[in-house]
Amino acid sequence: MQAALEPASLERVRAELEAIEGVRRVVIDGPPYVVYVIADRGARFPAEMVVHSVLFRHGLGPGDAELHLAYTGAPEPRRRVRFVSAIVDASRLGRAQARVQLEWAGQMHVGELEGETGPAPEQRLTALATLEALGKVLERRVRFQLVGIKPMRAFDADVVVALLKSDVDGRSLIGAALAADDPNRAACVAVLNATNRILGNYLSNQEVQEMGS
């Protein structure tokens, strides 16, 4: 007897497949299930094996789902919001001001916030200023909430990890960046790394709409 999944479960399968780097679009039809996957031609992963492993985790073995893979033409460069600077001014007693500057499509977007001084508060302030700048890039159409930001030690390296949520689908978004000598810059880059996939999809769609208008 062929496996059958609830619509919500199928949606989770589709979302997990589309989260694979290099996968552009997934359509699942059925039952009987037929899975259509569109991937970048230059994607560096064994596509069929990875997709089948995801399906298997959700109870769909090779006999339960027919897989069709299609590839795009030459892979297109993925445009991203570019980090420019992250500066924290703590010259005032007990107060700090974070100023983050990002670039998108040749335009600069600045986020500024004021708060308490100290390593942890200043990193959080920088992360929030990054979200303020991203809000301007996105014209407030997509919103992100900072759940937390934390410095960590991993594999003999200092990293900063950011956890966010988006109003697009409510999923948790995690990004990390090497702290090196500038933990505030790392806080900004960690936020950008957490939001890159949603930003890339949204901004690409926005460009297509503007070209068609």
FENKA-V601989 format. One record per residue. RES is the residue in three letters. SS is DSSP state (hx for helix, st for strand, lp for the rest). PSI is psi as a letter, one per 30 degrees, with the letter a starting at -180 (999 if undefined). OMEGA is omega in whole degrees, 0 to 359 (none if undefined). Layout:
# FENKA-V601989
{{RES | SS | PSI | OMEGA} {RES | SS | PSI | OMEGA}}
This chain:
# FENKA-V601989
{{MET | lp | k | 184} {GLN | lp | k | 179} {ALA | lp | k | 177} {ALA | lp | k | 181} {LEU | lp | k | 175} {GLU | lp | l | 179} {PRO | hx | e | 180} {ALA | hx | e | 178} {SER | hx | e | 177} {LEU | hx | e | 179} {GLU | hx | e | 177} {ARG | hx | e | 178} {VAL | hx | e | 180} {ARG | hx | e | 181} {ALA | hx | e | 180} {GLU | hx | e | 178} {LEU | hx | e | 180} {GLU | hx | f | 177} {ALA | lp | f | 178} {ILE | lp | k | 180} {GLU | lp | k | 180} {GLY | lp | f | 178} {VAL | st | k | 182} {ARG | st | e | 188} {ARG | st | k | 178} {VAL | st | k | 175} {VAL | st | k | 179} {ILE | st | k | 182} {ASP | st | l | 176} {GLY | lp | a | 10} {PRO | lp | l | 350} {PRO | lp | k | 191} {TYR | st | k | 171} {VAL | st | k | 184} {VAL | st | j | 178} {TYR | st | k | 182} {VAL | st | k | 175} {ILE | st | k | 183} {ALA | st | l | 174} {ASP | lp | k | 180} {ARG | lp | e | 181} {GLY | lp | g | 181} {ALA | lp | k | 185} {ARG | lp | i | 175} {PHE | lp | l | 177} {PRO | lp | i | 192} {ALA | hx | e | 185} {GLU | hx | e | 181} {MET | hx | e | 181} {VAL | hx | e | 180} {VAL | hx | e | 180} {HIS | hx | e | 180} {SER | hx | e | 177} {VAL | hx | e | 179} {LEU | hx | e | 182} {PHE | hx | e | 179} {ARG | hx | f | 180} {HIS | lp | g | 174} {GLY | lp | g | 179} {LEU | lp | j | 179} {GLY | lp | l | 181} {PRO | lp | e | 180} {GLY | lp | f | 183} {ASP | lp | f | 183} {ALA | st | k | 176} {GLU | st | k | 186} {LEU | st | k | 175} {HIS | st | k | 180} {LEU | st | k | 175} {ALA | st | k | 183} {TYR | st | k | 176} {THR | lp | l | 175} {GLY | lp | a | 180} {ALA | lp | k | 183} {PRO | lp | k | 180} {GLU | lp | k | 176} {PRO | lp | k | 182} {ARG | lp | j | 182} {ARG | lp | k | 182} {ARG | lp | l | 171} {VAL | lp | k | 186} {ARG | st | k | 175} {PHE | st | k | 178} {VAL | st | e | 181} {SER | st | l | 174} {ALA | st | j | 186} {ILE | st | k | 176} {VAL | st | k | 178} {ASP | st | j | 180} {ALA | lp | h | 184} {SER | lp | f | 178} {ARG | lp | k | 184} {LEU | lp | j | 176} {GLY | lp | g | 181} {ARG | st | k | 179} {ALA | st | k | 176} {GLN | st | k | 179} {ALA | st | k | 178} {ARG | st | j | 182} {VAL | st | k | 180} {GLN | st | k | 179} {LEU | st | l | 178} {GLU | st | k | 173} {TRP | st | k | 177} {ALA | lp | h | 176} {GLY | lp | g | 180} {GLN | st | k | 179} {MET | st | k | 179} {HIS | st | k | 187} {VAL | st | k | 173} {GLY | st | k | 181} {GLU | st | k | 177} {LEU | st | l | 179} {GLU | st | k | 180} {GLY | st | a | 183} {GLU | st | l | 177} {THR | lp | l | 181} {GLY | lp | l | 183} {PRO | hx | e | 182} {ALA | hx | e | 179} {PRO | hx | e | 181} {GLU | hx | e | 175} {GLN | hx | e | 179} {ARG | hx | e | 179} {LEU | hx | e | 178} {THR | hx | e | 179} {ALA | hx | e | 180} {LEU | hx | e | 177} {ALA | hx | e | 175} {THR | hx | e | 178} {LEU | hx | e | 177} {GLU | hx | e | 178} {ALA | hx | e | 178} {LEU | hx | e | 177} {GLY | hx | e | 178} {LYS | hx | e | 177} {VAL | hx | e | 185} {LEU | lp | g | 181} {GLU | lp | h | 177} {ARG | lp | g | 182} {ARG | lp | f | 174} {VAL | lp | k | 183} {ARG | lp | k | 177} {PHE | st | k | 177} {GLN | st | k | 177} {LEU | st | j | 177} {VAL | st | e | 179} {GLY | st | l | 175} {ILE | st | k | 190} {LYS | st | k | 171} {PRO | st | k | 182} {MET | st | l | 173} {ARG | st | j | 182} {ALA | st | k | 177} {PHE | lp | h | 178} {ASP | lp | g | 177} {ALA | st | k | 176} {ASP | st | k | 180} {VAL | st | l | 173} {VAL | st | k | 183} {VAL | st | k | 179} {ALA | st | k | 176} {LEU | st | k | 182} {LEU | st | l | 169} {LYS | st | l | 181} {SER | st | l | 176} {ASP | lp | g | 178} {VAL | lp | e | 179} {ASP | lp | g | 177} {GLY | lp | g | 180} {ARG | lp | l | 173} {SER | st | k | 180} {LEU | st | k | 183} {ILE | st | k | 176} {GLY | st | l | 181} {ALA | st | l | 178} {ALA | st | k | 176} {LEU | st | k | 183} {ALA | lp | e | 181} {ALA | lp | b | 182} {ASP | lp | g | 185} {ASP | lp | i | 182} {PRO | hx | f | 180} {ASN | hx | e | 173} {ARG | hx | e | 180} {ALA | hx | e | 178} {ALA | hx | e | 179} {CYS | hx | e | 182} {VAL | hx | e | 178} {ALA | hx | e | 177} {VAL | hx | e | 179} {LEU | hx | e | 179} {ASN | hx | e | 179} {ALA | hx | e | 187} {THR | hx | f | 189} {ASN | hx | e | 185} {ARG | hx | e | 179} {ILE | hx | e | 179} {LEU | hx | e | 181} {GLY | hx | e | 180} {ASN | hx | e | 183} {TYR | hx | e | 184} {LEU | hx | e | 176} {SER | hx | e | 178} {ASN | hx | e | 180} {GLN | hx | e | 179} {GLU | hx | e | 179} {VAL | hx | e | 179} {GLN | hx | e | 181} {GLU | hx | e | 178} {MET | hx | e | 182} {GLY | hx | f | 182} {SER | lp | 999 | none}}
